[in-house]
Amino acid sequence: MKFSKDVTSSRRKNRKAHFAAPSHIRRVIMSAHLSKELRAKYHNIRAVPIRKGDEVIVVRGGEKVRKREGKVTAVYRKKYCIFVDRLQREKGNGTSVAIPIHPSNVIITKLHLDKDRTAMLERMSKVRALKGEKISEMEVDETPMADVD
């Protein structure tokens, strides 16, 4: 069901927008969920854009990659994938290569924080806290149609 007449629901146009997206939009698309501990710490922020240095656990994928933990070594926006240390496979000639993983298949367990990222998280958590406060303060009228007529 289409909710907004301003946004297309065409498969062709959505695929084109996804694969032709510029880097600053790919950053947002390449967000990963936070662990329950981090979500509690940052006022229910569910997902943040992934970056190099974050520690993650792989929750989806084949048996060789699932339930493996490690630090993000590279974020490859062009191919919509990340690389995690200690997640490698051997090629036929004996050299080892990193296994690419989509960010939606991991959960961030520890954030790599710097000044800008801390400010972004504080800004997002402040908005979440205010939103929760407003909802709890609002009076919910039991009979919404009582004033009609």
C-alpha positions in Angstrom: 0.0 0.0 0.0 1.3 3.4 -0.9 1.4 5.9 1.9 2.9 9.0 0.3 2.0 10.3 -3.2 5.3 12.2 -3.2 7.5 9.1 -3.1 7.5 6.6 -5.9 6.8 2.9 -5.3 8.2 1.9 -8.7 10.7 -1.0 -8.4 12.7 0.3 -11.3 13.0 3.8 -9.9 13.9 2.6 -6.4 16.6 0.3 -7.7 18.0 3.1 -9.8 18.0 5.4 -6.8 19.7 2.7 -4.6 22.5 1.7 -7.0 23.1 5.3 -8.3 23.1 6.9 -4.8 25.9 9.3 -4.0 28.3 8.6 -1.2 26.6 10.7 1.5 23.4 8.8 1.0 25.1 5.5 0.9 26.5 6.3 4.3 23.0 6.4 5.7 21.9 3.3 3.8 24.9 1.4 5.3 23.6 1.7 8.8 23.8 -1.2 11.3 21.7 -1.9 14.3 23.1 -1.3 17.8 23.3 -4.0 20.5 20.7 -3.9 23.3 23.3 -2.4 25.7 24.2 0.4 23.4 20.5 1.0 22.6 19.8 1.4 26.3 22.7 3.7 26.7 21.8 6.0 23.8 18.0 6.4 24.5 16.7 3.8 22.0 18.7 4.8 19.0 18.2 1.7 16.9 20.8 2.1 14.1 23.8 4.3 13.2 25.9 4.5 10.1 28.8 2.0 10.4 32.4 3.2 10.2 35.9 1.8 10.4 36.8 0.9 14.0 33.4 -0.2 15.2 33.3 -3.7 16.8 30.5 -5.9 15.4 29.1 -9.4 15.6 27.8 -11.0 12.4 24.2 -12.3 13.0 23.3 -13.4 9.5 25.1 -15.3 6.8 26.7 -18.7 6.3 28.0 -20.9 9.0 31.6 -19.7 8.4 30.7 -16.1 9.1 27.7 -16.2 11.5 28.3 -15.5 15.2 31.8 -14.2 14.5 33.0 -11.0 16.1 35.6 -8.5 15.1 36.5 -4.9 14.3 35.5 -3.2 11.0 38.6 -2.8 9.0 37.1 -1.1 5.9 33.7 0.3 4.7 33.4 -0.1 1.0 30.5 2.3 0.0 30.8 1.6 -3.7 29.9 -2.1 -3.2 27.7 -1.6 -0.1 29.8 -3.9 2.0 32.1 -3.9 5.1 35.2 -5.9 5.9 35.7 -7.4 9.4 39.1 -8.5 10.7 39.5 -12.2 11.3 36.8 -12.8 8.7 38.8 -14.2 5.8 38.8 -17.1 3.4 41.6 -18.8 1.4 41.8 -18.5 -2.3 42.8 -21.4 -4.5 46.4 -20.1 -4.7 46.7 -19.9 -0.9 46.3 -16.2 -0.4 43.7 -15.1 2.0 41.1 -12.4 1.2 38.5 -10.6 3.4 34.9 -11.7 3.1 32.6 -8.8 2.3 29.5 -8.4 4.5 26.4 -6.2 4.1 26.0 -3.9 7.2 22.4 -5.0 7.7 23.8 -8.5 8.7 25.8 -7.2 11.7 25.1 -5.7 15.1 27.4 -3.0 16.5 28.6 -4.0 19.9 31.1 -1.2 20.5 31.2 2.2 18.8 34.4 3.9 17.7 33.8 7.4 19.2 35.3 10.7 18.3 34.2 14.2 18.8 31.8 14.4 15.8 30.2 11.0 16.4 29.7 11.7 20.1 27.9 15.0 19.2 25.8 13.2 16.7 24.7 10.5 19.2 24.0 13.1 21.9 21.9 15.1 19.4 19.9 11.9 18.3 19.4 10.7 21.9 18.2 14.2 23.0 15.6 14.1 20.3 14.5 10.6 21.3 14.3 11.6 25.0 12.2 14.6 24.2 9.9 12.6 21.9 9.3 10.0 24.7 8.7 12.8 27.3 6.1 14.5 25.1 4.2 11.2 24.5 4.1 10.4 28.3 3.0 14.0 29.2 0.2 14.1 26.7 -3.3 13.3 28.0 -5.0 10.6 26.2 -8.7 11.2 26.0 -10.8 8.1 26.4 -13.6 9.4 24.2 -12.1 11.2 21.2 -15.5 11.8 19.5 -17.2 13.3 22.6 -16.6 16.9 21.4 -18.1 16.3 18.0 -21.5 18.0 17.3 
